């Protein structure tokens, strides 16, 4: 069977009529009927018969459908992928980002960039790290913004900025400390992350290296912003990046650097075999400068606290 035969056959089988299949495929009914007849002629047997005015699949069609349904599904995915590729380079920069950067600081960068380049459009969606990369491989997004830590074959990674992890807690905790250690943190209830990313893994690795165990009941949050709000309520302490620590929340918190320092990198991820548009490449450079300036400002504000 040819690809067009499979598309029309599966549509007729699923919908139950030639006219309905034609509407679904956005073709005329005579065209759908002609393709069906061509398919039957090619195969040498009927695929459908009419019984009391209804279209009934033949036993041969039932067997074929079990095989062609998967092929047709792949054809639909291929068509969607082709459409996504066609939209690349249309002046819209499509970004997938983790919430730590995407909730507040990436929108700030986008706004600042559009003040310089008003004709550029943005599309942003927030994901967990692994889903950011999935969106790239599906060609749904052009650029992924994540924390460094995992290796993703078939991608190119470029550093945007480097920062230092901080401890976020209620203002009445660690009042006598400018910095906090792993031992200090282990004495508190720790707010962990639901989907442990590179930062969370780094923190727990350091905690294990210090042979420290936290015996208090932990709370698990889905995002660092939720963890920050829980910390503001006094539910525990959370270790996170400086961007998440400075993202707006509904409660005041204290932000303390962790010693010894736990460093992280924010990176831009792109597909190795796909070229970015001129606008997208220019925005990545702009974002690196913007986030680096924000990191320096965050460190200064912590030092002055």
C-alpha positions as CSV (number, residue, x, y, z in Angstrom):
1,X,0.0,0.0,0.0
2,X,1.1,3.5,-0.7
3,X,1.2,6.3,1.9
4,X,-2.0,7.9,0.5
5,X,-3.8,4.6,0.5
6,X,-2.9,4.1,4.2
7,X,-4.1,7.6,5.2
8,X,-7.4,7.2,3.4
9,X,-8.0,3.6,4.5
10,X,-7.3,4.4,8.2
11,X,-9.5,7.5,8.1
12,X,-12.4,5.5,6.6
13,X,-11.9,2.6,9.0
14,X,-11.8,4.9,12.0
15,X,-14.7,7.2,11.1
16,X,-16.9,4.7,9.3
17,X,-17.7,6.6,6.2
18,X,-16.0,8.0,3.1
19,X,-17.6,11.4,3.5
20,X,-16.4,11.7,7.1
21,X,-12.9,10.6,6.1
22,X,-12.8,13.1,3.3
23,X,-13.7,15.9,5.7
24,X,-11.1,14.8,8.2
25,X,-8.4,14.7,5.6
26,X,-9.6,17.9,4.0
27,X,-10.1,16.4,0.6
28,X,-13.3,15.9,-1.5
29,X,-15.5,12.8,-1.2
30,X,-14.8,11.8,-4.9
31,X,-11.1,12.0,-4.2
32,X,-11.4,9.8,-1.1
33,X,-13.5,7.3,-3.0
34,X,-11.0,7.2,-5.9
35,X,-8.0,6.6,-3.5
36,X,-10.0,3.7,-1.9
37,X,-10.7,2.1,-5.2
38,X,-7.1,2.5,-6.2
39,X,-6.0,0.8,-3.0
40,X,-8.4,-2.1,-3.5
41,X,-7.2,-2.5,-7.1
42,X,-3.6,-2.4,-5.9
43,X,-4.3,-5.0,-3.3
44,X,-6.5,-7.2,-5.4
45,X,-9.4,-7.4,-2.8
46,X,-12.1,-5.3,-1.2
47,X,-11.5,-3.4,2.0
48,X,-15.1,-2.3,2.7
49,X,-18.5,-3.6,1.7
50,X,-21.9,-1.9,2.2
51,X,-24.5,-3.7,4.3
52,X,-27.9,-2.0,4.9
53,X,-26.3,1.3,3.9
54,X,-23.4,1.0,6.3
55,X,-19.8,0.6,5.4
56,X,-18.4,-2.6,6.9
57,X,-14.7,-3.5,6.9
58,X,-13.8,-6.8,5.4
59,X,-11.8,-9.5,7.3
60,X,-8.7,-8.5,5.2
61,X,-9.2,-4.8,6.2
62,X,-9.4,-5.8,9.9
63,X,-6.0,-7.5,9.6
64,X,-4.5,-4.6,7.6
65,X,-5.7,-2.0,10.1
66,X,-3.8,-3.6,12.9
67,X,-0.6,-3.0,11.0
68,X,-1.4,0.3,9.3
69,X,-2.7,2.1,12.4
70,X,0.8,2.4,13.8
71,X,2.2,3.5,10.4
72,X,-0.5,6.1,10.1
73,X,0.2,7.4,13.6
74,X,3.9,7.8,12.6
75,X,2.8,9.6,9.5
76,X,0.8,12.1,11.6
77,X,3.8,12.6,13.8
78,X,6.0,13.1,10.8
79,X,3.6,15.6,9.3
80,X,3.6,17.6,12.6
81,X,7.4,17.5,12.7
82,X,7.6,18.8,9.2
83,X,5.3,21.6,10.1
84,X,7.4,22.5,13.1
85,X,10.5,22.5,11.0
86,X,8.8,24.8,8.4
87,X,8.1,27.3,11.2
88,X,11.8,27.5,12.2
89,X,13.3,30.9,11.4
90,X,10.1,32.8,11.1
91,X,11.1,35.6,13.4
92,X,9.7,33.8,16.5
93,X,12.2,32.5,19.1
94,X,10.7,29.4,20.8
95,X,12.1,28.7,24.2
96,X,11.7,25.8,26.7
97,X,13.0,26.7,30.1
98,X,13.1,25.3,33.7
99,X,10.9,27.3,36.1
100,X,13.9,28.6,38.1
101,X,14.9,30.8,35.1
102,X,11.6,30.9,33.2
103,X,9.2,32.3,35.9
104,X,10.7,35.7,36.3
105,X,14.2,36.3,34.9
106,X,13.7,35.0,31.4
107,X,10.6,37.1,30.9
108,X,12.7,40.1,32.0
109,X,15.4,39.3,29.5
110,X,12.8,38.9,26.7
111,X,11.2,42.3,27.5
112,X,14.6,44.0,27.5
113,X,15.5,42.3,24.2
114,X,12.3,43.4,22.6
115,X,13.0,47.0,23.5
116,X,16.1,46.7,21.2
117,X,14.4,44.4,18.6
118,X,10.7,45.2,18.5
119,X,10.0,42.9,15.6
120,X,11.1,39.7,17.4
121,X,8.4,37.5,18.8
122,X,8.9,35.0,21.6
123,X,7.2,31.8,22.6
124,X,8.1,30.4,26.1
125,X,7.0,27.2,27.9
126,X,8.2,25.9,31.2
127,X,9.3,22.3,31.7
128,X,11.3,20.0,34.0
129,X,14.9,19.6,32.7
130,X,14.3,16.3,30.8
131,X,11.2,17.6,29.1
132,X,13.1,20.7,27.9
133,X,15.3,18.5,25.9
134,X,12.4,16.4,24.6
135,X,10.8,19.6,23.3
136,X,14.0,20.4,21.4
137,X,14.1,16.9,19.8
138,X,10.5,17.2,18.8
139,X,11.4,20.6,17.1
140,X,8.7,22.3,19.2
141,X,11.3,24.7,20.6
142,X,14.5,26.2,19.4
143,X,16.4,26.8,22.6
144,X,16.4,25.1,26.0
145,X,17.4,26.8,29.2
146,X,18.5,24.3,32.0
147,X,21.1,23.8,34.7
148,X,24.2,22.0,33.6
149,X,24.7,18.5,34.9
150,X,23.3,15.9,32.4
151,X,24.8,14.9,29.1
152,X,22.4,15.0,26.2
153,X,23.8,13.4,23.0
154,X,22.9,15.2,19.8
155,X,22.8,18.6,21.5
156,X,25.1,21.6,21.9
157,X,25.4,23.3,25.3
158,X,26.7,26.8,25.8
159,X,27.2,28.4,29.2
160,X,25.0,31.4,30.1
161,X,26.2,32.1,33.6
162,X,27.5,30.5,36.8
163,X,26.2,31.1,40.3
164,X,26.4,29.8,43.8
165,X,23.7,27.9,45.7
166,X,22.0,29.7,48.6
167,X,20.0,28.6,51.6
168,X,16.5,30.1,51.8
169,X,14.7,30.1,55.1
170,X,12.4,32.1,57.3
171,X,13.8,35.3,58.7
172,X,13.9,34.0,62.3
173,X,16.2,31.0,61.3
174,X,20.0,31.4,61.2
175,X,19.7,35.0,62.5
176,X,23.3,34.8,63.9
177,X,24.8,33.5,60.7
178,X,26.0,35.2,57.5
179,X,26.6,31.9,55.8
180,X,25.5,28.4,56.6
181,X,27.2,25.0,56.4
182,X,26.0,21.5,55.6
183,X,26.0,20.8,59.4
184,X,23.7,23.8,59.9
185,X,21.3,22.7,57.2
186,X,21.2,19.1,58.5
187,X,19.9,20.3,61.8
188,X,16.8,21.8,60.1
189,X,13.8,20.4,58.3
190,X,14.8,20.2,54.6
191,X,12.5,21.1,51.8
192,X,13.4,18.8,48.9
193,X,12.4,18.9,45.2
194,X,10.0,16.4,43.6
195,X,12.0,15.9,40.4
196,X,15.6,16.0,41.5
197,X,17.6,18.0,39.0
198,X,21.3,18.7,38.9
199,X,21.2,21.2,41.8
200,X,19.3,18.9,44.1
201,X,21.7,16.1,43.3
202,X,24.6,18.4,44.0
203,X,23.2,19.3,47.4
204,X,22.4,15.8,48.5
205,X,25.9,14.6,47.2
206,X,27.5,17.2,49.4
207,X,25.3,16.4,52.3
208,X,26.3,12.7,52.0
209,X,30.0,13.6,51.7
210,X,29.7,15.3,55.1
211,X,28.3,12.1,56.4
212,X,25.3,14.1,57.8
213,X,21.8,12.8,58.0
214,X,18.7,14.8,58.4
215,X,16.3,13.1,60.9
216,X,13.5,15.7,60.6
217,X,10.5,15.1,58.4
218,X,11.2,16.4,54.9
219,X,8.7,18.3,52.7
220,X,8.8,17.8,49.0
221,X,8.0,20.6,46.6
222,X,7.6,20.6,42.8
223,X,9.4,23.9,42.0
224,X,11.9,26.1,43.8
225,X,9.2,28.9,44.0
226,X,7.0,26.5,46.0
227,X,9.9,25.6,48.1
228,X,10.7,29.3,48.8
229,X,7.1,29.9,49.8
230,X,7.2,26.9,52.2
231,X,10.4,28.3,53.6
232,X,8.8,31.7,54.2
233,X,6.1,30.0,56.2
234,X,8.7,28.4,58.4
235,X,8.2,24.8,57.1
236,X,11.9,24.2,56.6
237,X,15.0,25.4,54.7
238,X,15.6,25.0,51.0
239,X,18.8,25.0,49.0
240,X,18.4,26.6,45.5
241,X,20.0,28.8,42.9
242,X,20.1,32.6,43.3
243,X,17.5,33.2,40.6
244,X,14.9,31.1,42.3
245,X,15.8,32.7,45.7
246,X,15.1,36.1,44.2
247,X,11.9,35.2,42.3
248,X,9.0,37.1,43.8
249,X,7.0,35.2,46.4
250,X,4.3,36.0,49.0
251,X,6.6,35.9,52.1
252,X,9.8,37.4,53.2
253,X,12.8,35.1,53.5
254,X,16.5,35.2,54.5
255,X,19.0,34.2,51.9
256,X,22.3,32.8,53.1
257,X,25.3,31.6,51.0
258,X,26.2,28.0,51.5
259,X,29.8,27.2,52.5
260,X,31.8,25.5,51.2
261,X,30.3,27.0,48.0
262,X,28.1,24.9,45.8
263,X,28.4,26.3,42.2
264,X,26.0,25.7,39.3
265,X,25.8,26.7,35.7
266,X,22.9,27.8,33.6
267,X,23.2,26.7,30.0
268,X,21.5,27.0,26.7
269,X,20.8,23.8,24.9
270,X,20.2,23.5,21.1
271,X,20.1,20.6,18.7
272,X,23.5,19.8,17.2
273,X,22.1,19.3,13.6
274,X,19.8,22.4,13.6
275,X,21.0,25.9,12.9
276,X,19.5,28.7,15.0
277,X,18.1,31.8,13.3
278,X,20.2,35.0,13.4
279,X,17.7,36.4,16.0
280,X,17.9,33.3,18.1
281,X,21.7,33.3,18.2
282,X,21.7,37.0,19.0
283,X,19.2,36.4,21.9
284,X,21.4,33.6,23.4
285,X,24.3,36.0,23.6
286,X,22.0,38.7,25.0
287,X,20.6,36.3,27.6
288,X,24.1,35.3,28.7
289,X,25.0,38.9,29.4
290,X,21.7,39.6,31.1
291,X,21.8,36.6,33.4
292,X,25.5,37.2,34.3
293,X,24.6,40.7,35.3
294,X,21.7,39.4,37.4
295,X,24.1,36.9,39.1
296,X,26.6,39.6,40.0
297,X,23.8,41.8,41.4
298,X,22.5,38.9,43.4
299,X,25.9,38.2,44.9
300,X,26.3,41.8,45.8
301,X,23.0,42.0,47.5
302,X,23.7,38.9,49.6
303,X,27.2,40.2,50.5
304,X,25.6,43.5,51.7
305,X,22.9,41.8,53.7
